[in-house]
Amino acid sequence: MPDIDMTKITDNLLKVYNYAFIDDMPYGFFKPNDAMYVGVKLVDKMYHCPECGGEFTVKFRNDNDGITYFSKSRVASQREVYDELDLDFPAQWELMEKPFTYHTIGVCSKCAKKHILNSQEAGQHIYNLCHQLHMQDELLAAKAKKLMTASVKKWLDGIEDSSYLLQFDLSTHESLRDLVCAVILQDTQAIEDALQEYRDTIQPLIYEAKKLLEKQTPAWKAQVAHSSSLPMSLSDEEYHEYTVAFPADDTVGQDFYITQSVEKERVGMFLEQRRCASLEELLMDTGFHEEWIDMVVDKGTSLKK
């Protein structure tokens, strides 16, 4: 189970979502040994959608001298995928010497809209509801920050003379921070409206998912969305810097649906996880962003010119 910090609701929701639906395993700090792992010159990952025939490729960063360590079982599963795609799998000596492409077969987001996202099959429908819930959790956090930024901007836009700012203590980082917080707290209606919209949206999702989960088996298979911009662990046991491949920094994330085992207990944890229920919790969870101080400083500088 992921570590839980009760002070960051949104971060915890993401951790538990990943624990329930995305590969999760303990982190190790040692270099993989030859008995369990194989060094591979991994350069990219190609996604294949058999429904539309579409393909797209994600480049990986050149970390650890370009070598990523695969669990031997992961090498074997890749050999099966190569066979399914009628591709020639490299010889053992070539894995560390020649550029290797990791291949994945699944369903692209466009095709997923046709049947996966509308599936009424219980197991898939539970996942779809949880994914919608996850998106709402993430959206609320992003929306709250955007609205808080808008509050600061609106206040600054109303200032036309630098003398107005002289009434405030702007001499320290702490005083600037206090000023920005006070500004935000004076203009929270839009944030409260966003929180209420969030509550109204997630309540039926949670209710329906819980009802379906009561009758579900302890584990089942579902097609789960993985973002192509997320790191990929090539270890079947524990991951560490040598077994994780990171997409290039300019990678644009695309959801790609892969068949995966889902556990009832983990899904239940995600549904029961605490979510923002008050304005105070949402403001605390969003946290303070230094860009707001920069906005105040920039405004003061522009008025002096």
C-alpha positions in Angstrom: 0.0 0.0 0.0 1.3 3.5 -0.8 2.5 5.8 2.0 -0.3 8.2 3.0 0.2 11.8 4.1 -3.1 13.1 5.3 -2.1 16.7 4.7 -2.2 16.3 0.9 -5.6 15.0 -0.2 -5.1 15.2 -3.9 -1.6 13.7 -3.8 -3.0 10.8 -1.7 -5.9 10.2 -4.2 -3.4 9.9 -7.0 -1.2 7.5 -5.0 -4.2 5.3 -4.2 -5.5 5.4 -7.8 -2.1 4.3 -9.1 -2.0 1.6 -6.4 -5.4 0.3 -7.5 -5.0 0.5 -11.3 -1.4 1.2 -12.3 1.6 -1.0 -11.7 2.9 -0.3 -8.2 5.8 -2.0 -6.4 8.4 -1.1 -3.8 11.4 1.0 -4.6 14.9 -0.5 -4.3 18.3 1.1 -4.2 20.6 -1.5 -5.6 21.8 -2.3 -9.0 20.0 -5.3 -10.6 22.0 -8.5 -10.7 22.6 -10.6 -13.8 20.8 -13.6 -12.4 17.4 -11.8 -12.4 17.8 -8.9 -14.9 18.9 -8.3 -18.5 20.5 -5.0 -19.6 18.7 -3.6 -22.7 19.6 -0.6 -24.8 16.0 0.7 -24.7 15.4 3.8 -26.9 11.7 4.0 -27.4 8.2 2.4 -27.0 5.8 1.7 -29.8 2.1 1.5 -29.1 -0.1 -0.7 -31.5 -3.9 -0.5 -31.6 -5.2 -3.6 -33.5 -8.7 -2.1 -33.8 -7.7 0.8 -36.0 -4.2 -0.2 -37.0 -2.9 3.0 -35.5 0.6 3.3 -34.0 2.6 5.9 -32.2 6.1 6.0 -30.7 7.4 7.5 -27.5 11.2 8.2 -27.2 12.9 7.5 -23.9 15.6 9.6 -22.1 19.1 8.4 -22.3 19.6 7.6 -18.6 22.2 5.2 -17.1 24.3 5.3 -20.2 21.3 4.2 -22.3 20.9 0.9 -20.5 17.6 -0.2 -18.8 17.4 -3.4 -16.8 14.5 -5.7 -17.6 13.3 -8.6 -15.4 14.0 -11.8 -17.4 10.2 -12.5 -17.4 9.7 -9.1 -19.0 12.1 -10.0 -21.7 10.2 -13.2 -22.3 6.9 -11.3 -22.5 8.4 -8.9 -25.0 9.5 -11.9 -27.1 5.8 -13.0 -27.2 4.7 -9.5 -28.3 7.3 -9.5 -31.0 6.0 -12.8 -32.3 2.4 -11.6 -32.2 3.5 -8.6 -34.3 5.6 -10.8 -36.6 8.8 -9.0 -35.7 12.3 -10.5 -35.3 13.4 -10.5 -31.7 17.0 -9.5 -31.1 19.6 -12.1 -30.2 20.6 -12.0 -26.5 23.9 -10.2 -27.2 22.2 -7.6 -29.3 19.9 -6.4 -26.4 22.6 -4.4 -24.8 24.4 -3.5 -28.0 21.7 -2.4 -30.4 18.7 0.0 -30.0 15.7 -1.8 -28.7 12.0 -0.8 -29.1 9.5 -1.9 -26.5 6.2 -2.9 -28.1 2.8 -2.7 -26.5 -0.6 -3.9 -27.9 -3.7 -2.3 -26.6 -6.5 0.1 -27.5 -5.9 3.8 -28.4 -8.0 6.5 -26.7 -10.0 7.1 -29.9 -11.0 3.5 -30.3 -11.7 3.2 -26.5 -14.5 5.7 -26.9 -16.4 3.2 -29.1 -16.8 0.4 -26.6 -14.5 0.4 -23.6 -15.6 3.7 -22.1 -19.3 2.8 -22.7 -19.0 -0.8 -21.5 -21.7 -2.0 -19.1 -19.8 -5.1 -18.2 -19.5 -4.8 -14.4 -15.7 -5.1 -14.1 -14.9 -2.7 -16.9 -17.7 -0.3 -15.8 -16.3 -0.1 -12.3 -12.9 0.9 -13.7 -14.5 3.4 -16.0 -16.3 5.0 -13.1 -13.1 5.1 -11.0 -11.2 6.7 -13.9 -13.9 9.4 -14.2 -13.6 9.9 -10.5 -9.8 10.2 -10.8 -10.1 12.8 -13.5 -12.5 14.8 -11.4 -10.1 14.7 -8.4 -7.2 16.0 -10.6 -9.4 18.5 -12.3 -10.6 20.1 -9.0 -7.0 20.6 -7.9 -6.1 22.2 -11.2 -9.2 24.3 -11.3 -8.7 25.6 -7.7 -5.2 26.8 -8.5 -6.4 28.5 -11.7 -9.2 30.3 -9.8 -6.9 31.3 -7.0 -4.5 32.8 -9.6 -7.4 34.6 -11.2 -8.3 36.2 -7.8 -4.8 37.5 -7.4 -4.8 38.8 -11.0 -8.1 40.5 -10.6 -6.9 42.3 -7.5 -3.7 43.4 -9.2 -5.6 44.6 -12.3 -7.6 46.9 -10.1 -4.4 48.7 -8.9 -3.6 51.7 -10.9 -1.2 53.7 -8.6 1.9 52.4 -6.8 0.9 54.4 -3.8 -1.9 51.9 -3.1 0.7 49.1 -2.5 2.6 51.3 0.0 -0.1 50.5 2.7 1.1 46.9 2.7 4.3 45.4 4.1 6.1 44.1 1.0 9.5 43.9 2.6 9.8 40.1 3.2 8.7 36.9 1.6 6.5 36.1 4.5 4.7 39.5 4.3 4.1 39.1 0.6 2.8 35.6 1.2 0.4 36.8 3.9 -0.9 39.6 1.5 -1.6 37.1 -1.3 -3.4 34.7 1.0 -5.6 37.6 2.3 -6.4 38.6 -1.3 -7.5 35.0 -2.1 -9.6 34.7 1.0 -11.5 37.8 0.1 -12.6 36.3 -3.3 -13.6 32.6 -2.9 -17.0 32.4 -4.4 -15.8 30.9 -7.7 -13.7 28.3 -5.8 -16.7 27.4 -3.6 -18.8 27.0 -6.8 -16.2 24.7 -8.3 -16.1 22.6 -5.1 -19.9 22.2 -5.1 -19.8 21.2 -8.8 -17.1 18.6 -7.9 -19.3 17.2 -5.0 -22.3 17.0 -7.3 -20.3 15.1 -9.9 -18.4 12.6 -7.8 -21.2 11.5 -5.5 -23.2 9.5 -8.1 -19.9 8.0 -9.5 -18.8 6.8 -6.0 -22.3 5.4 -5.2 -22.6 3.5 -8.5 -19.1 2.1 -8.3 -19.6 0.9 -4.7 -22.8 -0.8 -5.5 -21.2 -2.7 -8.4 -18.1 -3.5 -6.3 -20.2 -5.3 -3.7 -21.1 -8.0 -6.1 -17.6 -8.2 -7.8 -15.1 -11.0 -7.5 -11.9 -10.4 -5.5 -10.0 -9.8 -8.8 -10.8 -9.4 -12.5 -9.5 -8.2 -15.8 -10.2 -4.8 -17.2 -8.8 -2.5 -19.8 -7.0 0.3 -17.9 -5.7 3.6 -19.3 -2.0 4.2 -19.1 -0.6 7.6 -20.1 2.3 7.4 -22.5 4.0 10.3 -20.7 4.4 8.3 -17.5 7.7 6.5 -16.5 7.6 2.7 -17.2 9.1 0.1 -14.8 10.7 -2.9 -16.5 10.9 -4.9 -13.3 8.2 -7.4 -12.2 9.3 -7.2 -8.6 10.6 -3.8 -7.4 11.7 -0.8 -9.3 14.7 1.5 -9.0 16.6 3.9 -11.1 18.1 1.2 -13.3 14.8 -0.4 -14.2 12.7 2.7 -15.0 12.5 4.2 -18.4 11.5 7.9 -18.5 9.8 9.3 -21.6 11.5 12.3 -23.2 10.6 15.6 -21.6 8.6 16.8 -24.6 6.4 13.8 -24.7 2.7 14.6 -25.1 0.7 12.1 -23.0 -1.9 9.9 -24.7 -4.1 7.4 -22.9 -3.6 3.8 -24.1 -5.8 1.0 -22.7 -4.1 -2.2 -21.7 -5.7 -5.4 -20.2 -4.7 -5.6 -16.5 -5.7 -7.4 -13.4 -7.7 -5.3 -10.9 -8.2 -6.1 -7.3 -11.4 -5.5 -5.4 -9.7 -4.5 -2.2 -7.6 -1.8 -3.9 -10.5 -0.4 -5.7 -12.4 -0.1 -2.5 -9.5 1.8 -0.9 -9.7 4.3 -3.8 -13.4 4.8 -3.4 -13.2 5.2 0.3 -10.2 7.6 0.2 -10.9 11.0 1.8 -11.7 13.8 -0.7 -11.9 17.6 -0.3 -15.1 18.4 1.4 -14.7 22.0 2.5 -13.3 25.3 1.2 -10.6 25.2 3.8 -9.5 21.7 2.8 -9.4 22.7 -0.9 -7.3 25.8 -0.2 -4.9 23.9 2.0 -4.6 21.1 -0.5 -4.0 23.5 -3.4 -1.2 25.1 -1.4 0.7 28.3 -2.0 2.4 29.0 -5.4 5.4 31.2 -5.7 4.2 32.6 -9.0 1.6 34.6 -7.0 4.4 36.5 -5.3 6.0 37.1 -8.6 2.8 38.6 -9.9 2.7 41.1 -7.0 6.3 42.0 -7.5 5.9 42.4 -11.3 2.9 44.7 -10.7 4.8 46.9 -8.3 7.7 47.1 -10.7 5.5 48.1 -13.6 3.7 50.8 -11.7 7.1 52.4 -10.8 8.1 52.8 -14.4 
